[in-house]
Every structure is written in structure tokens, then in C-alpha cells.
Amino acid sequence: MNTILLDAAKNANNQQGGGMWTLLIIYVLIFVGIYFILIRPKSKRSKQEEELRNSLEIGDNITTIGGIVGRVVAIREEDDEIIIETGSDRTKMVFKRWAVSTVNNDKEDKKQEKEEKQDKKSFFGKKKKTEENSPAEK
């Protein structure tokens, strides 16, 4: 009778330990999921924004985080500031570099769209056949 009770107690202890490891694995998987869904994309986005702000040049059309649209006329590297010119009366304003939201260069956007159209690939990594290259339609 005592051996039956001892075996039951040992089995109960083994099951509790296994449940603890299962719970620990579930918590780790949840943390990894949160990392890949929330933390990693945010850090990628902040790196892209920092790269955009550091690549500003005189003559770029920008939009600030406040919605002000203008053209960069000067960049002060030592103060980390930019001076933009906005409106028909050419009002000049000084902003910190971190206040830049987007760069609105139409020429670069059109070039990128053309390159993307040329480089479109199918799902398996092969280039898609264009109307010019497909012999079946000729």
C-alpha cells in the first residue's frame, strides 16, 4: 500500500515539473512573437527615418511632423538644424532635423517606380515575362 502511495506522489511531482517547463516555453514563445511583431519593425522604421534625416540636401522638398511643407535652403550641422523656405512669400523657418517627417522629391519617386516596374519578379524569384519578350503573343 505504501509503495502505491509513493509511486502516485512521484508521478504527481513529475507532472508538475513538466507543466512548469511547458509554461516557460509558452512564455518564451509569446515574448519572441511580441519581439517580431512589435519591437523589430519599430526599430527598422526608426533606422529608416534617421537615415532619411541624415541624407537631407539643400533643395529637397520636405514635410515636417507639424505638416509644414517647404524647401531646404540651408543645413546647420553643428546645431543639427535645417532652414526651410515655405510659401510664395519665401518665409524662412528654422527646424531641428528630427522634425522632418518626409522628403517629397518627385524626380526620385518616379525613378524608383520605374526601377520597381523593371525589377518585378514572380513569386519564385524569376523575372516576369513582359509583353515585349513573350513569343506567344507575337
C-alpha positions in Angstrom: 0.0 0.0 0.0 2.8 2.4 0.8 4.5 1.7 -2.5 1.3 2.6 -4.4 1.1 6.0 -2.5 4.9 6.6 -3.1 4.5 5.9 -6.8 1.5 8.2 -7.0 3.4 11.0 -5.2 6.4 10.6 -7.6 4.1 10.8 -10.7 2.5 13.9 -9.3 5.9 15.6 -8.8 7.0 14.6 -12.3 3.8 16.1 -13.9 4.2 19.4 -12.0 7.8 19.8 -13.3 6.7 19.1 -16.9 3.9 21.6 -16.6 6.4 24.2 -15.4 8.6 23.7 -18.5 5.6 23.8 -20.8 4.5 27.1 -19.2 8.1 28.5 -19.5 8.2 27.5 -23.2 4.9 29.2 -23.8 6.1 32.5 -22.2 9.3 32.4 -24.3 7.2 31.9 -27.5 4.9 34.8 -26.6 7.9 37.1 -25.9 9.5 36.1 -29.2 6.2 36.7 -31.0 5.9 40.2 -29.4 9.5 41.0 -30.4 9.0 40.1 -34.1 5.5 41.8 -34.3 6.1 45.0 -32.3 9.7 45.7 -31.4 11.7 44.8 -34.5 9.5 46.7 -37.0 9.7 49.8 -34.9 13.5 49.7 -34.7 13.7 49.2 -38.5 11.4 52.1 -39.1 13.4 54.4 -36.7 16.6 53.5 -38.6 15.0 54.4 -41.9 13.8 57.7 -40.5 17.2 58.5 -39.1 18.8 57.7 -42.5 16.3 59.9 -44.3 17.0 62.8 -41.9 20.8 62.4 -42.3 20.5 62.3 -46.1 18.8 65.7 -46.4 20.3 68.0 -49.0 19.8 71.6 -50.0 16.9 71.9 -52.4 14.9 68.9 -51.1 11.2 69.4 -50.6 10.2 68.2 -47.2 7.2 67.9 -44.9 7.7 68.4 -41.1 5.9 66.5 -38.4 3.7 69.6 -37.9 2.6 69.5 -41.6 4.6 72.4 -42.8 5.8 71.9 -46.4 8.9 73.7 -47.7 12.2 73.5 -49.5 15.5 73.1 -47.6 17.7 76.2 -48.2 20.4 75.6 -45.5 21.6 72.9 -43.2 23.4 73.6 -39.9 25.4 70.5 -39.0 26.7 71.9 -35.7 23.3 72.7 -34.3 21.5 69.8 -36.1 19.1 72.3 -37.6 17.7 72.9 -41.1 16.3 76.1 -42.6 13.3 75.8 -44.9 11.7 78.2 -47.2 7.9 78.0 -47.5 5.1 79.8 -49.3 5.1 82.2 -52.1 6.5 85.0 -49.9 9.5 82.8 -49.2 9.3 82.8 -45.4 12.3 81.1 -43.9 11.9 78.9 -40.8 14.4 77.0 -38.7 13.6 73.4 -37.6 15.5 70.7 -35.8 16.4 67.8 -38.0 14.3 65.4 -36.0 11.2 67.4 -37.1 11.4 66.2 -40.7 8.7 63.7 -41.5 9.1 63.0 -45.2 11.1 64.1 -48.2 8.9 64.9 -51.2 11.2 64.6 -54.2 9.1 63.8 -57.3 12.0 63.0 -59.5 13.4 60.3 -57.2 10.0 58.8 -56.7 9.4 58.4 -60.4 12.9 56.9 -60.9 12.2 54.4 -58.1 8.8 53.5 -59.6 10.4 52.8 -63.0 13.1 50.6 -61.4 10.5 48.7 -59.4 8.5 48.0 -62.5 11.5 46.8 -64.4 12.6 44.6 -61.5 9.3 43.0 -60.7 9.7 39.3 -60.2 7.3 36.5 -59.8 6.7 34.6 -56.6 9.5 32.1 -57.2 12.2 34.8 -57.9 12.1 34.6 -61.7 11.5 37.7 -63.7 8.0 38.1 -65.1 7.6 37.9 -68.8 6.7 41.3 -70.3 4.5 41.8 -73.4 7.6 42.6 -75.4 9.5 39.5 -74.5 6.8 36.8 -74.7 7.0 35.0 -78.1 3.5 33.5 -77.8 1.8 36.9 -78.4 3.8 37.8 -81.5 
